[in-house]
């Protein structure tokens, strides 16, 4: 059985939904408080997937994901590096992406970790954005987005604007580490609000490590695992009924989790 550990504590609030999504995808998922992991870091050896869920860790008081990242860096860095070296999978969603960025686990150029090279800054709108967005997959190496072309998911964040230096942006593109971009009508959003909800550079919504096994993403796939969670599900229901087709149970976001579980099978 593939096992996933979902980290929680201090304002993380999407842990149960994330664990549920992994369970729906066929994994055994455990929600573990960060303090319990610090007390017994050897438990990481029992898991193949590690997830940093969304939320507002430490109230984002010192910057989104920063305080939790510092706690992890100071207390769990060596076990975390062992987990990464074992070629396992890791995903950070929303606040979890901010944690991975602050830890320097992304972009991880050349397998080197610990240096902060990307950031998630305040949205251009200067307010919390909660809305559905369209996304296009550009990565061939990312494990989590295999066989995904376009996908819709909700965002819910106040600091989701992807930023990096021109040099880092260039390297991300050259290394196939840009995973998802915000899109409009199947094309890049080109920064247009609300299709790009935060002003992210190059419309970037998700990036992966150089080996494709660590993913950071601002949208929430765990909030689109059932057909009836889609923002347009009532319309799609009528269209399917008129076409004489059955209504599906699952929705597109579940594929992210299924890809992770399938990787170990």
N, C-alpha and C positions, 0 to 999 in steps of 0.2 A: 504494500500500500504506500503510495506517495504521501509524504507528510509535509504540511505547510505550517510554519509558525507565524502568527500574526501578532505583532508587537502592540501593546497598549500602555496607557498610563498618562496622567498629567494633562488631560484635555484632548487626547486622541478619542474621537467619537465615531469612527467608521469601522471599528474593529470587528464587531459582530457581523455586519453586512459583508465585509471582506472575507471573513472566515466562512460565512454561509455560501458565498459565491464559489470558494474553493471546494467546499463540500459538494455543491451542485455539479462541479466539474469532475468529481470523482476522487478528490483527495481527502485525507484525514487532516482536519485543520484544528489547531489549538491556539486560543487567545492567551498570550502570556504577558504579564506585566513586566515592564522593563526592569524593575527592582528584583523580580524573581529570576530574570535572566542574568542579572549581575551577580546574584547570589549563587547561581548554578550555571555558569556559562557553558559547561560541558554538554548541556542539553542540546545545544545547537547541532551536535553531531548526529542527533536523531532525525533531523529534518533535511529535506532536499530543497525546499522553497522558503524564503523569508520575505514577509510583507510588512512594509511600513504604511499603515493606512492614513486616511485623511483625518482632519480635525483641526484643533487649535492648541497644539501642545504648548504648555506653559503660557497660554493666552496670547501667544505671539508677541509677548511683551518686549523681547529683545530682538525681534525680527522673526519672521515665520520659520519655524523649524530649527532655529539657531540654538536655543537652550537645550532641547532634546539631543541635538547633534553633539553638543559639547559634553553632555552627560555620557553619551555612547562612546565618544572619542576617548574620554578619560577613564571609563570603566570597562569598555568592551572591545577596544580596538583590535587587540591581538586575536581573540576568538572570531571577530568579524572577518579579519583578514584570512584566517584559516578556512572559514566558510567560503569565502570568495575563491581561495586557492583550490578548493575541492571541486571547482567547476560546477557549483550549484547555482540556483536561480534566485534573483532578488528583484523585488518591485517596490517602488515608492509611488503612492497615489496622492496627489494634491499636497497636503502637509508632509506626506512621506517623501515626495519628490524634493521638497525644500530641505528635508533632513539629509537626503542623499547628496544634494548639491553642496550643502554646508559641510558635510563630512569629506567631500572630495572623492566620493565613490563614483560620481559621474563628473566629467565624461570618461575618466580612467584611460586616457590615451596611452597606448602601449602597455596596458596592464599596470600602470603606475597610479596609486591611489593616495589620497590624503591632502592634495593641494586643491584649494577651492578656485575653480576656473569659470564656473557659471553661477548665475543667481536668478532668483525669481523675485522681481521687484513689484512695487505697488502698481496696480492697474492704471492705465491711462485715464480711466473715468474717475479715479480717486474714490471709488466706492466698491463695495462688495458686489460681485457679479454672480448671479445664479440663473443660468439659462442653458438651453440645449444648443449644442454646436455640431457642425458637420466636420469630419476629419478625413484626411486622405493619408494612406500609408505610403511612405517612400523608402522604407528599409527592407533590404533583402536578408539582413543578418539577424535582426531582432527575433529571438525565440518566441516572444509573447504575441507578436502580430503576424505570424505565419499565415498565409492564405487569406489575409484581410486586405481589401482594396480601399473601400470607403466605409465609414462607420459613424454613427451618431451617438453622442454621450452628453450628459450634463456636466457643466462646470459649476463650481461653487467656491469662490475664493476672492480675497481682497488683494493678494500679492501673487500674481501668476504670470507676470510679464517676463518672459524669458529674455535674459540679457547675457552677453558675453563679449569679449574683445573681438575685433575683426579677425585676428589670427586664429582664435578658438573657433569662431564661426566657420572659417575657411576649412579648418581641420575636421570639424564635424561633418561638413558636406563631403569632403574628399574621402573620409573614412566610412561613409554610409552609416553614420550614427544619428542622423536626423530621422526619427521614426514617424511621428505624426505631425501634420501641419493643419491648421485651421483652414477650412475651404468654404467656397461659395459657388454653388452650381457646378461642383466638380472641379473647380479651378482654385488656385491659391487665393486666399482672402485678401492678400496684399494690404494687410493692416486695417482693412475696413471694419469698423464697428457696426453691428454687434457680431458679425461673423468671426472676426478675431476679437474675443471679448476683453482682452487686456492690453493689446498693443505689443504682443510678443514679437521680437525681431524675427524676420523671415517666417512669420506665422507659426513658429515652433510651439507645439503642444506637448511633445514627448521626445526624449532622446534616450539612447542606450549606450552601454559601455562598448569598448572596441571589440569585445568578443560576443556582443549581442545578448549577454546573459543577465545584465542588470538594466532594468528599465525604470525611468522616471517619467511620470505623466501627470499633467494637471487635471484632465477630465476624469470622471469617476465611472469606470466600467462596471463596478459593483452595483450601480444604480440603474443599469440597463441589462439585467439578466432575464427578465420576463417580458413577454410581448406586451402585457398590459402596463408596463412601466414606460413605454415609449410615449413621447409627447404627442404623437399623432396616431395613437393606437386605435382610436375610435374610427378615424377615417380609413385606416388600413383594414380594420375589421369589416367595414361595409364593402370595400373594394374586393376583399377576398371572398366574402359571402356571395357577392354578385357574380364572381367568376367561378363559383362552385367549388372553392378550395377550402380546406380545413384551416382553422386558426392555429397558428403555432403556439407552443407554450414558451419556448425560449426566445431570447432576443440577442442582439449582436454582441453585447458586452461580455457575455459568458464565454465567447470564443477566446478572449484574452486569457482567462483562467484555464480553459481546456487545453490551450496550446502549452501552457506551463506544465500541466499534469502529464500530457502526452509526451513531453520531452523525455521523461524518465521511464516511459514504457516502450 
